[in-house]
Amino acid sequence: MMLKNFKRDAKGFIFEGLTLASALIIIAILVVMLVVIIIGGKSMFNWEFLTTFPTDGMTKGGIFPAIYGTAILVIIMSIAAVPFGTITAIYLTEYAKENSFIARSIRFAVRTLAVIPSIIFGLFGLGFFIKFVGTEMDSVFLGGQLKWGQPNILWASLTMALLTLPVVIVSVEEALKTIPRELREASLALGATKWQTIRKVVLPGSMSGIMTGTILAVSRGAGEVAPILFTGAAYYLATLPGSLSDQFMVLGYHIYIMSTQSANVDQTLPIQFGTTLVLLILTFSLNIVAIILRYRIRRRRIV
Amino acid sequence: MNNKKNSIEKVVGLFIHKKPNPADKIDITHKRFRWSDFIAEKIIKSVAFLSITIIILIFFFVFREAFPIFSFGEKEKPKTEQNSATQEQYGTETTMPEKQEQYGVESNEPEQQEQYGVQTDEDTTMGESFTPIEATESGSSTDNNKSAIKTLPTKTWQPVSDNPRYGLLPLLIGTIKITIISLLFAGPLAILAALYTSVFAPKRLKELIKPTIEMLAGVPSVVIGFFALMVMATFLQNVFGYDVRLNSFVGGIAMGLAAIPIIYTITEDALTAVPKTYYEASLALGASKWQTAFFVILPAATPGIFAAVLLGIGRVFGETMIALMATGNAAMMGLNPFESVRTLAATIGAEMAEVVFGDTHYNVLFLIGSMLFIFTFALNAIAEFWVKGKLMKKIQGK
């Protein structure tokens, strides 16, 4: 009893209160941000806004091309990032020895990829995809005619895929680790080869992890703007992108240009808030799905 | 399935052949070579190297585009197109008279001359210091690069003017200023919040607070930038009453919001990694809960917290969208936090779309990019190797 009743002096209250206060401040800022954006964008958030083109020099109308562009971007990005990310994760958990030099350097590379500023990916996309690969493709296939050597949706998506690769790798790896060792050993003992074990036992068990990785990657890719600033995003397009070599509009870039580059910022304020709200709803709902999926994966490990 | 069939056939085969073939024995004890397995392993291995390859490619290609600025005309690649582009944009320090001699036949030459007549006059001294014909197209480019490299450590960033100056100092100071402000804001908040969730909070509350703070990581930086630009800037201006609405203070706070989830998550991990025995021993010695938290657990997790702060710095240093939207984007040298600043990353984001490819300005922007890359790479390497080693030593008590 004496032990339980230890000194709760004033200092203790102050320090504990301080830590609680900082946690609450962070949450309060987040809540204020969400509330302000929801209130600001609520009036614009309707079906018409989501499904029409911008009109009157982008001062009225909807944001359909931006939503469409974002969707195409994340789809191509996932097609590129998810298989490669999954395979890397499989290598790290199934093939590589835990502390071998190769595995450690791959892990280091993945973590480095995760912290490189997104603008560097933009520069890389410009220097590698557009100026090197694109220009070479033009000179080889099209005889110097400019088609791929300029910003377009393919290069933007691939740049974004590089950015989201570590996200996929980390979540798939986490899921692969939750698959019990006994399952693998049982499969091997039954005579299955390593590849058969991976294909028939490990991969089906990690489907939810791959899903989580994909969703997190999509949420990240939909929100990033810096990598696509000069690899394919366009200010305004009257038509939807029809092929991979077209430029496209994106929600995040739309917010950026409408709030800083447009001539009448005050007039388009509701559109900006509306666009921000759409982007926020998109990324948040994806994040929440990912959190739920991840929670279920973690629970499986305990059971 | 296939495999099952095989093994059944083998078992049947054992009964049919009265004398078991020695090859069958080997089949059971040794792995048979399978093409599918072999190919799968090779593919998986080579794909796994992709991330390393990407890092190397980023190194190579970002530097490649930045490199021409360092070439003092030793062996200059012929850059005719880029060169004329340079002249069109800046028109300074060109070698127009020589050009005329060389390209006298070309039809567009008179046009160019008309356009830049004035500038050519004042720069003829530059041009004539070269021997007329040998200072060819490459001459002007290296010339540009030479003068550009001289302006790198100066105090003015004026890339688009008659006399372009690429002084990186104001950008560097602006970036450092913003980084310090955002760390002063985000660091204590995130670390204390992590301490609360890992030590003080009841389990239920912890499971509520932790995901909520991590939700902040899911807010796209352009949304934080928009919020800072539209709401926070006005609010903070009303509270503090400074003159310039968008300044390094607003930008720093906004970037702090982006850094908080990173610092929080890593600090939280480091704090929970501290062995429970530390906590129990401290309590058993009669320390109260807060004393344990501040004097035992926090010091034990210092290397991890250090790593968290380093990665937070990396995030703020390279953050582009918030810097573009909320800092005012004026390259100023002052140390006053309520002045507009322009960061390195924002400079790339704002100006890359407007430069001429292959031009000096373009190379300088890539140079800034390589600086950012090296800096974040180094930060990550420190956080990864040095700090982790220290943390391990500390916890294992060696």
Interface residues (C-beta under 8 A of the other chain):
Chain A: F6 K7 R8 D9 K11 G12 F15 E16 L18 T19 L20 A21 S22 A23 I25 I26 I27 I29 L30 M33 V36 I37 G40 F84 I87 T88 I90 Y91 L92 E94 Y95 A96 S105 I106 F108 A109 V110 R111 T112 L113 V115 I116 P117 S118 I119 I120 F121 G122 L123 F124 L126 G127 F128 K131 F132 L162 L165 P166 I169 G191 A192 T193 K194 W195 Q196 I198 S219 A222 G223 E224 V225 A226 L229 F230 G252 Y253 I255 Y256 S259 T260 L269 Q272 F273 T276 L279 L280 T283 F284 N287 I291
Chain B: N3 K4 S7 K31 R34 S36 D37 A40 E41 I43 I44 K45 V47 A48 F49 L50 S51 I52 I54 I55 L57 I58 F61 V62 R64 E65 P188 L189 A190 L192 A193 L195 Y196 T197 V199 F200 A201 I209 P211 T212 I213 M215 L216 G218 V219 P220 S221 V222 V223 I224 G225 F226 F227 L229 M230 V231 L257 I260 Y264 G286 S288 K289 W290 Q291 A293 F294 L311 G314 R315 F317 G318 E319 T320 M321 L324 M325 A345 I348 G349 M352 A353 F357 L365 F366 G369 L372 F373 T376 F377 L379 N380 A381 E384
